[in-house]
Amino acid sequence: MKLKEILLDLSVENMIVLGNVDIHVSGVSYDSRTVGKDYVFFALPGHNTNGSKYIDEAVKRGASVIINTLKSDTISVTQIVVDDIFMFMSVFCAKFYNYPDRELNVIGITGTNGKTTITYMIESIFANSGIECGVTGTVNYRYKNKIIEAANTTPQSLDIYKIMREMVDNGIKHLAMEVSSHALSLGRVHGIDFDMAIFTNLTQDHLDFHKNMNSYFEAKSMLFRGLGTGTKRNKKYAIINVDDKHGKKLSETEVDAEIKLYSTVEKNRADFKAENVEITGNGSKFDLIFNDDKAKISIKHIGLHNVYNALAALAASVCSGITFNKAVEGLGNSKQAPGRLESINATDIGFDIIVDYAHTDDALKNVLQTIKKIKPKRIITVFGCGGDRDRAKRPLMGKTAVEMSDFVFVTSDNPRTEDPNKIILDIEVGIKRVYKTNYKVVVSREEAIKEAVIMADKGDILLIAGKGHEGYQIIGSEKIHFNDIEVAKKYIELKNAPQGVEQKEFTF
């Protein structure tokens, strides 16, 4: 495709084109290392670096077009200067990849917690009906048997359009996409013609970026306000958790879509309603009321929060054309998402270990409430908070952990460029407010997991929270291999070994 054909009819304000536009574009990239002959290179500004530094390298590798927010006087290739490079990259790549979203049923899922589990449930429901569904989310991006490592919950717009085009070309007709507030605010999903949007809940997170809850809510709302603004003329759906106060507010907002509400609260009117909820150590059961249909639902997922996730997945599937009975059947076959209440087999030593991605106060509370319903002898929790992220949630998580656990090891998560000890001091602020002493600071995450495994005894449940499926730890600017499950298994084996491991005494 020629550059002038891509630029034709792009509605972009203050765009300046310098140079020849009658040239062929063979590819697009924002990473100079992947640039090839006749590529367009987007010089994106970043948190740690700036794409402008790599323009010369991109040109050497074959870039024939540079897109930037500033004009360069040192290069001879065609330049396009725009005010908002992220928005421009989205509309440019949509056209370059020939609008693959128009050939897909795109389901966007947003909210603080639950997004990943809902994508897995939707994927299972569709598979049960013999329909392949692509997924982009926190764990990975996948379709058919292809798995792409996830750099972000929602990738850059260029990557989204590329993945969607690959999906369409491989016969995929449905896509479940986790949509983060960052992606909405930064224009990563700008212009995507969503067919439905799901709102899970809104609790404190990412306030380092959004500054306050109102701005956070407004970012999430963008997904719903965008429904019906594309070229597809099919019916749109807004699927909303009406039990969440922000969800109720969203349900009263005017959107160009049919609103479908879901709830577990008796007094709340909803299209998808869960009644007679029963949570056990093996899963969850409830009666689903939908229009004139009623079904008994049994899922392998533990906890009330997963009942909400199930309702959202059912609603999205039914609105996508899956029959009610098939949707119910497929949901029952759904497996737990990696790192979400994932159990590690430690039965030989008499206690259970659960790994969960909970990294907000609300998510940690949900997980601990769920574990309490199993009625363990003790709950031992290992957790930390990420660096260079919302500091305000740290004391809240500390308070929740010590109030709902018998003992807590406060440790590192992904400290990034922050001092782990200072992150832990923020966590301790919340602990000291409630005058609790049932905790120990162990800065090394591996050492904290080791001590927790040693402490755990018959009938206990050890929760390792915060990183879930992640296979790395970010310390400074370095990403090193680290997996909570692997580390826990290592010390289970040592504890189970004939020679034993030195046991440490802890008092409460």
Protein Blocks (a to p, Z undefined) as FASTA:
>chain_A
ZZklmmgopacehiacedjfkbccfbdcfbfklgcehiacdddddfkbcfklmmmmmmmn
opabdcdfbdcfkbcbdcdddfblmlmmmmmmmmmnopmllmpccdddedjbhjlmmmmm
mmmmmmmnopacddddfkbccehjbccddfbfbacfklmmmmmmmmmmnopabdcddddf
klmmnopmgoiacfbdcdfbdcdehklmnopaklmmmmmmmmmmmgopambfcdcddddd
fkbmklmmmmmpccdbddddddfbfklccfbdcehiacdfkbccddddehjbccddddfb
ecjklmmmmmmmmmmmmmnopafklmmmmmmmpccdehiapacdfklnopacdddfbfbf
klmmmmmmmmmmnopabdcddddddehiafklmmmmmmmmmmmpmbdcdddfdeojacfk
lmmmmmmmmmmmnopabbcddfblmlmmmmmmmmpcghiacddehjlmaccdcehjbccd
ddfklmmmmmmmmmmpmnopadddddZZ
